[in-house]
Amino acid sequence: MSDLPPFGAEEELLLVDTGTGAPRGRAGAVRDEAGGSLDGEMRTEQVETATAPHHTADDLAADLRRRRQDARDAARASGVDVAGLATSPVAPEEAAEPAAIPEGRYARIAERFGSVATAQLTSGQHVHVEVGSPEEGVGVLDRIGPWLPVLRALAANSPCWRGRDTTYASYRSVVWSRWPSAGPTRVFGSLAAYDAAVAAMLATDTVLDEAMVYFDARLSRELGTVEVRVADVALEVDDAVLVAVLVRALVSTAARAHQRDEELPTAPVEALRLAHWRAARFGLSGDLVDPYDGRPKPAAEVLDALRAHVAGALADADDTDRAARGCARLLDGGTGADRQRAAAHEAHGDLAAVVRDARARFLRPVRA
């Protein structure tokens, strides 16, 4: 295996009632029970895990599963459970337990952004991949943009919102897009241009700080990484590992292209927004936008193109077979959104059964 960059993942997880499946605002108690191994999020119905950086997919998978186990243990000790659901299938029991926002920075965000913030009960998976420098990081961001809708589609795991099926595969993507700083970005061309864009955003005094620059992929300066943020949190650990493996391969491929000073993509950001919408709407059940020509193609064909694009990086990491099996599994058995809908169908529309199924899948053994 060549010396590929280390990578890690953060997962935002939903706290749920063990009976009704509704979200429960017990993050404070769960975090106390976990003894500092979990972070908080915008809503008290969520906790967040973060792995260490790893060089192999097997090590990342083991770390993700271990941190999910820690979150489950802490949740159950606090009278609730935890699940990999990017939106809640069951409507919050707001009459009994009003939505709560933690104090401090999150409270300031809620005051400024109102219902965009207070209704933001969504959970994502963020993948970090180390880059050699911020300049290289911007070169990576410029080159991976057309492929990010494909990752959004295969990670889709949020068909329901407030107790109903939305007809979307990733409704989290729709809710998240309400933030004025969210979404795909143009080609910057240099670190100076990226920094100027962020500075101009901050100068408007709209977002509170640089951490609220919610690009689909961005520089994480403190960690020295590119952070890819398009994926819904995964129903199963295998899904999370597949996303992370493909993200690292994309970043590594783009970093090599940057080092060779290869030509930048030319897809306009306006077209990328539509590619992301198609991915969120249909997941892998409809056509995706081909990053090469900007036209719709069958999802299986675009997934094959993605794996071909990153074939060298996958081979260097010994991840070729894992990526092929993972993509085939999603095409054959469905995304997380498809599995949620199958659970609802089996239960004659009972969305509490979807939560029970998600809880059962949360720690399903990892396939090598």
N, C-alpha and C positions, 0 to 999 in steps of 0.2 A: 504493500500500500504506500503510495506517495504521501508526502507531507501536506495533506489538505488541511484547511483551517479548522479549528475547533468550532463547534456549534452547540447551541442550547435552546431551550424553549420555555416560555412562560405560558401558563394555562389559567384562565379565569373560569372558576367553577361555580355552579349554581347550588345554593343551599335550599333544600326542599323538605316539606312536611312528609313524614313517613306514611301518613295515612292518605291525605288528600292529594299529595303531589304538588301543592301550591308552594311558591317561594316563601321562605322564612327569613326574616331579618335578624339572624343570630350570629353575624360575623364576629362581633366583639367577643362573645363567649367561645366561639370556635377557635379564634386566634389565641385567646388566653389558654385554652386547653392544649393547643399545639405548641405552646412555649416559644413562640417567635419564629416558627418555621413557615408560617403563612403570612401573606400580606393582605391588606384590605383593598377594596375597590370603591368605585363611585357609590354603589348601592350596598346596603348592609345585608342583602341577600346573596352576596358573593364573597368568595375568598380567591386568592391568587397564589399559585405555586411558581417556582422558578428553579430550573435545573442548574447544575454546574455546567461549564463548558466541557464537551466531550469530543473525542476524535473518531469514535465509531458509533454506528447506529445501534449496535447491541448495548453499548454502555448508556447511550441516551435513552433507549427503551427501558432499561432497568431503572434508571433514575426517575423517569416519568412515572413508572408504575409505583415505585417506592413513595414518591411524593403524593401520588393519588391515595395510596394506602394511608399515609399520615393524615391527609385531609379527611378521609373517611373516618378514621379512628377518632379524630377530634370532633367531627360533626356528630357522630353517633353518641359520643360522651356528652354532647351538649343538647341531645334530644331531637336532632334533625339528621338528615343524610345529605349527600353531595352527589352531583351528577354532571356528566359532560354534555350539557345542553346549552346551545348558544342563545336561545330564547326560551322562555318558559311555556310549555304547552298548556299548562293550567293557569288561568287568570289569577293574579295576586289577590289574596283575601284582604283588600285594602280597608274594608270596613272594620275588620277585627285588628288589623296590623298595618297602619298607614305606612306608606313608603318613607324610609328614613335615609338621610344622607349623612355620612360621617362629618365630624367637625373639621375645622381647619381649611386647607386648600380646597377640598371637595365642596365645602359649604360655600366658599367664595365663587366657585364655578357654578354651583346651583343658583346662587343669587343673581349672577350675571346672565346665565343662559336659560333660566326658568325651566319650562317643561321639557325642553330638549335634554336637559341634564336629569331632571327628576324622573323622566320616563325611560332613562337609558339603562334598562335591565337587559343587557346583552353581554355575551361572553365570547372572547376570541382566543386564538392561539397566536402568540408572537414568537417568531423564530429569529435568533441572533446568530450571525456568522461573522467571524473575525475577518477584518480586512487590514491590509498593510499600512494604510494611511487614510486620512479623511479624503484626500484627493482621489485615491483609488476607490474609496467608498462612493464618491459621486459618479465616477466612471461606471461603477456597478449599477447604481440607481438608474442611470441613463439607459442602460442596456437591458435591464430585466423588466422594465415597465410593460412591454407588450405581452409578456408571459404571465403576469400576475392574475389576469382574469381566469386563466386556466387553473391556477391554484385555488382561486375562489370557488370555482365550479366543483372541483373534486373534493374540497373541504366542506361543501355546503351541508349544514346541520341545524337549520332553523326554519322549518316550514310553518310553525305555529306562532301566533302572537295573541296574548290575552284571551285564550280559550277558543281560538278558531284557526282553521287552516287558511293561510294567506294566499295559497297557490304558488308562492315563491319557494325555491329551494333554500335560499339564504336570505331570510327576511331581516336577519341581523344587519346585513349589508345595507338595506334600505334605511333602517333606523339609524345606523351609524352615520350614514351620509348626511344626516341633518346637521351635524357639526359643520360650521362654516370653514374650518381648516382641514377637513377630511377629503380624501380622494386621491386619484392619480395625479402625477406631476408631469410637467413638460420636461424635455431634455434640457439640462442645465449647461453642460459643456465644460464646467470647471467648478472647483470648490468655491471660488470667489462669487460666482453667479448663484450657487446654492445658498451661501451665507447672505448674499444680498437679498435673496427672496425671503429668507427667514427674517432678516432684519426689517424688511418692509412690512411683513405680517405683524411683527411685534410693535412696529411704530404706529399701527392703527389703534393700539390699546383695546383690541377686541379679545384676543386670547391672553390668558394671564401670564404665560411664560412659554419657553421653547418646548417644554414637555407637552403643551397643547397643540403643537404643530402635528396634526394627526394624518400625515401623509400615509398612503398605502405602504410605502417603504421609505425609511428615513435613516439618517446617520444617528447612531447612539454614541455620542462622543465619550461619555464616561467609560463605556465598555470597550470602545474601539471596534465596534461592529456595525454592520448593516442590519437593521431590524425590519423584517417583513411582517406586515400586520393584517393581511387580507383574509386570513383563514378564520372560519368559525372554530370555536373550541371543539375538540373531537369527541364523538360518542365513545370510541374505543381507543386504547393506547396505540394499536396498530395504525389507525388512521392518522394519529398525531405524528408518529414516526415517519410515515410515508411523506407527509407534508414537509417535515423537517429535512428529510433526505433530499427531496426535490429542490427545496430552497437552497440548501448548501451547494448542490450541484449547479443550480442557476447562478448563484453568487460566484462560485469558483470559475465557471465558464466565462462570466462577464469580466471578472478580474483579469483573466488571461487575455481576453480581447482588449481590455483597457491597456494592459502592458504592451500589447502589440500595436496599439493605436489604431485599432480597426474602426471602420466607419460606424457612426451612431445610427440607431433606428430613426425613422422619419415619421412614424405614426403620430398624427396630431393628438393632443390630449383630449380633444372633443370626441374623437373616435374611440379612444381608450375608455372614456366614461360609458359609452354605449356597449363596448365589449364587456365591461364589468357588470352593466345592468343585465345583459343576456346571461352571463354566468350566474348571477344571483337569482334570476327568474327561473332558469331551467336546470341549473346544475349540469349533470351529465346526461340528462334525458332529452336535451335538444341540441341544436347546433351551437358550436362555439366559434368565436372569431379567430381565424387563422392569423397568428402574429406576422406571417410572412407577406400575405397579400391583403389582409384586412377584410376578408370575405368569410361568410359563414361556411363551416365545414362540419361534418359529423364529429361528435365529441371524441369517439375512439380514434379518429384520424388525427385530431389535434393533440391528443395525449401521446400518440405515437411520435408526432413531430416534436413534442417537448422532450421525450426521452431521447430521441435522436440528437436534438440540439445539445443536450448535456451528457451525451454518451461517454465522452472522455473522462469527465469528472466523476460520473457514476462508477466507471471501471476503476479509476484510481482509488476510489473509496471502498471497492468491493461491494457496491450497492446496486449493481446492474440487475441481478436477479430479484432482489427485494423490491426495487422500483417496478419491475415488470409484473411481478406477482401482485403487488399492491394495486396497481392500476387495473389489472385484469379483475381483481376481486371487486373493485368499485364498479366497474362496467357490468360485471355479471350480477353482483349482489346488491348494488345500489349504494349511493352515498348515505351519510348519516340521516339526511332528510328523507330519503327513500325508506330507510329502516324505521324511522319514526312513523311514517305514514302506514307502513305495513303493520306495525304494532297497533296503531289506531284502528285499522281495518279489522284486524283479528279480534279486537275488543269492541267491535260494533260502534266505533266512534268515541269510546271512552278515553279521554286524553290523560286521565290519571294512570291508565294502563301504559301509556307511552312513557311516563315518568318511571313507573316500576320497571319497564323494560330497559330504560337508560341506566337505572341504578344497577341492574343485573349485568349490563355490559361494561360498567365503569372500570372494573378490574379484570376483565376477561384476559386470559393468558396471552402473552405476546407470541405471534408467529415469527419464527426466524426468517 
